[in-house]
Amino acid sequence: GISKAKIILNEKDYHGKEILNKFLSSDVYKLNSDVHNIIFIDGNLAYFDNTNNLIISSSVRLDTESCSDALSSLNNACCTNKILISIGKDTRLNQPLVITYLHTKNVKGTVINYNLTLVLNRFSQFTVKENFISLDNIYSAGNVITKLELKEGATCVHDMISSNSSSYILTTHKVKILASRNAKYKTF
């Protein structure tokens, strides 16, 4: 279950903390305690719910082997970090994992590159939803690469959520799925 939220903004990032607090306290974008939340602000991992059997790590090492097309090459050239989320073996997350990408006026007219790897270990199950929100209703772009590694018997439901403000964000999204024996993947 959810134990404690972790805010990982740097101490000097007053703007990021202000944005995160605005988002977390908003009536429109109220944080849902019935899901596992991960929040990016302008391309930086800013917040996640500490959850048993869910490991989240950030790295500057990017996967150069996945540069088989222009979007992957752009992502690897411009992405500042890679996020790895791993679900423990035999783990069933009953609440969905909601990944929210917040764009603010600071990224007006720019492209933010996200590189996310989700590993579902043997016989684990979960639902992941990715959501783009333009907090200040400004125009920006997101170039997202989501890599799903489904180990033996793992089950994943993957969905993109569309909010009213998502019309302000031009999004390219490449999903790469590596599925082992008896793994199941479903999307909408």
ABEGO torsion letter per residue (X at the ends): XBABBBBABBAABAAAAAAAAAAAABAAABBBAABBBBBBBGGBBABBBBBBGBBBBBBABBBAAABABAAAAAAAAABABBBBBBBBBGBBBABBBBBBBBBBAAABGBBBBBBBBBBBBBGBBBBBBBBBBBAAGBBBBBBBBBBBBBBBGBBBBBBBBBBAAAAABBBBBBBBBBBBBGBBBBBX
